[in-house]
Amino acid sequence: MTALITISDDKVFALTNRAFSYVMRRAQSGILEHVYYGPPLGSPLEIDTGRRNVERGCTVDYEGRPAVNLNETLQEFPCYGTSDYRYPAFHARSASGHSVFQFRYKSHRVTSDKPEIDGLPSARGGASETLIITLEDPYQNIEAQLSYTIYEAHGVLAKSVKVINKSAAAITLQNIFSSTLDLPAHDYTLLHLQGTWSREFNAERLDAAKGRFVIDSARGTSSAAHSPFLAALEKGASEHHGRVYATSLVYSGNFAMSAETSEFDDVRILAGLNPFDFEWHLNPGDSFSAPEALHVFSANGLGAMSHIWHDFVREKISPPHFKNAPRPSYLNSWESCYFDVDENKVLALADKANDIGVQMVVLDDGWFEGRKDATTSLGDWTADTIRFPSGIAALAAKIKSKGLKFGLWFEPEMVSPESALFKAHPDWALHVPERTASLGRNQLTLDLSRPEVCDYIFEKMDAILSCGDIDYVKWDMNRAMTEIGSAGRSDGRDGQNIAHHYMLGLYSVLSRLTAQYPHIIIENCASGGNRFDLGMLCYAAQNWTSDMCDPVGRLDIIHGASYVFPPDVMAAYIGPSPNHQNGRVSSLKTRYAAGAFCAAQGLSLSAVDLDADFDALRQYISLANACAKDRMGGRFDRVLKTQNETAWQLTTADKSKVSLAYFQILSAPNLPVRIVRLAGLDPQGVYRLRDDGASYRGDALMQAGFAMPYSLLGHPRSGVRYRDSGDFASHIFVFEKVSGS
Ligand code: GLA
């Protein structure tokens, strides 16, 4: 491996691989300045590092140094109080009450072992180098270790920060961002992913205007309101062109990301823990580790950006046990039976699943003691003795004996006020004494900042999973946190940090469970995509993308999620029509097509629907099973997006098969014939369309494009491809590569 990190004698630090260069320098002031982030440079250490020093009127010279005006210095770890007036990465209160800090270079080291982050998930190392630069505030004796990991084969830069109090007095951290990306002046457009329950991941663009644009969460989960993802696009950047600087976080709780355009048009991107309601006491000798931030640079637009994220999620985030492993198709009991489940029903569903060709039965909510609706029993994780008299282990064994896999739903972080657990431990729920606790879906959140609560969750789940016949767990989390207080921290210290302690507790339970049961697929869910983030994906091989199973509702969700997440981690099933979330009636064909590229697929339909559509479902499931391998490790491209149309392309990892899914939402007369340019093909290759055997050259499909089916009522003419008429139409074209390199 050629060196990825080079360092000059006068402390210019350059991280370079085939995708990007990232350059910093120790300035004379000792401040670690940001110099460059962009396409790889041949000699990054030779870059002109001093070009930004300008004399201006009306500015403050940092510590009396002429032309060192921190307010327009690109920095790696900016602080408040010494002439930078932008939002800082670090802000703390000293024992004497002031909040003036400034860090200077102290030392550095390079390692090929990517260090883990205390208590937090992070991207795996391997074929990478990590530069750890230690900064210190000499007045306060506080150290900050900034870690930068660059990979040989990935266009991702991983950053994290650890603060160590080496002084004799406590300080209080008020904000500690994991990463600062100071981008030089340019016209930027910001892209972020916003939404709500059942409408997650709507991509939204806005111009970076003077001031600060913030996305964050104070809900205790990363949340569907704002996914922890923010990209700055050089104006005009599109799916295939232009520079993109994207940031995400390996964290699942209260986060904040901001883009601040300064008076000189520089843009500062900050990413990390939400400073709101955060205050961390750092005693002498203590350290604090902030979650990992990941950056992707793409010189070729959003499509290339997504490819970098997708490869990285597969290689360095997802649990390695399931890498490229085709996911079993499943029949989930939720929209089939809701809470009305019992052993006989589940066994009957299993028989039906078997007949249809489904490979796994997932028993969703409703299986545990007394759980007949959403009002009771969360926390009591033993099978309901009336409805499941022989218990879960016996049911699992019966299902396995039919040749099926078996999966089970848990909502481990929750407790119903009406439950044995709550009666025994009312103080185990997050709460503030003397205040009425707010219920969400009739339930309270357990206090995972307490180790005994984490132990309880582990033991209850272990008791069920240890039967050995459970292949999959759906890990749900169905409410945002309120009254975030803990009886476990009654000394009043750290009162504001329960939300972060909670995350550390959650990650500890997930680490224990995944270590004990590495072969169990965890499907992460939080009422759908309410906590679909890179932190949870370190433990969960797949994610229930959304409760929205209507295909039209799902298009934007998959489209938006795909900016960061590969289809390898997405789960989708064919749900009922009319859809239970928005009432839309749609064909089975389009319901299948909307999820056709998601790794995990299946059904959640009533016994009546299963019978009514039996033959068609058999066909779709047989297709889903046959293509399960195609959906792992492939290349996903967003090739068309208009208000009324969407098209995605999925190319298998071996490049032998290219699928193109096209959706037209509303029908109308006289629409344009839409031409879609395919991406990433072999220009000399020949591709045969399965529908009619026609052959196309790769370069023609990429440059001239391929005409989408035309919507028409009346008499089709020969030579023109017509689609089904009517609303919510879809078609999946499959091309097989028949020759080429
Ligand atoms: C959440 C999930 C659903 C289902 C229900 C069960 O809403 O998103 O898929 O599991 O909980 O209560």
Boltz pocket constraint, residues with backbone or C-beta under 6 A from the ligand:
constraints:
  - pocket:
      binder: B
      contacts: [[A, 334], [A, 364], [A, 365], [A, 409], [A, 476], [A, 478], [A, 525], [A, 526], [A, 527], [A, 528], [A, 544], [A, 547]]
      max_distance: 6.0
